[in-house]
Amino acid sequence: MKIVICPDSFKESMDAFEACQAMKNGIEKVDPTIECIVLPMADGGEGTSEVLINATGCHIQTVKVHNPFKEIIETNYGINQEGLCVMESASSCGIHLIPKERRNPTIGLSIGLGEMMLDALEKGAKEFIIGLGGTGTNDGGFGLLYALGTKFYDENNNILPCELSSILKIKTIDFSETKKKLEGISITVASDVDNVFTGNSGATYVFGPQKGANTEQLAYLESCLVHFNDCLEVDLNTIPKTGAAGGLGGAFYLLGANLSSGIDMVLKVVNFEEKIKDADYIFTGEGSIDSQTIHGKTISGILKKASLYHIPVIAFAGRITSDASNLYEIGLTAMFSITNEAKSLSQALLDGKESLEQTVSNVCRLINR
């Protein structure tokens, strides 16, 4: 029997590599002769760069950049000999970098991501793959563009400072220096959402509350992004994925980037379809499976590929909502919660690896009869 093991991370409990190992352990407890193909997954959010770095032979680079509050931090990205550079927005402006008591997207900037790109360009980067998601910022990519040399002018033709409050004062924007730096450079950004730049389904109102914004702050942030959009020659609200990562998707679109489905890109890079052709089962999973999982998340992408070869797919999660049954309509065979007893969330997260291993083992006993 051959089982392909391809989970995403179980957020705050285990990364995709740890989840793969737990699943493999559970299978081998039942039958060590089962062939396990391990393929850690990601869909553009936090952890994407680690998966892609592992798949593309990139070497880790450490760089000092500014976090959302302009404080110096160390972060990493990957680059290989061919000039392929892999990084993710969360490593420089991720919400996990901001303590809960300091979460305020009316201040935070994405400047650190631009600084990472500059460092990579100096090291010979010719192609970027950048995972969007997990950010604590909502600046529409203002900080990113500023770091890359974009100049923002007010009504008196004065250059505005790199502060989120500058966005409402923008009159004109000069991208010339940024485009010169990126001339001949290929950029693909991976996102697991299709939200546009502003509006009820835009960056602010959909994701702002998760980043700590209250009602008043949401209105302010939305006004900033609306004004930003009004200063452009293109309407970002007509472009899917421009609202990803607090509007970073929109900034990258302005730089000529390809806005890609995160899971589709990862599946292509790891040569997923070729590796599953003769599999008997696919085991996947992530922290939470709900009604949104069908919309561009890891499991939905895997199901599309598995359906081509009629391979049964079994999913595992810490949390499964009642409306997640829509996944059965696109080919999911079964899904199982790994929560095996009543416990606090904090304890469930700590027990994640053990619970996943045990649940996979139980399911494996059923299908290996």
Disulfide bonds with the S-S distance in Angstrom:
none
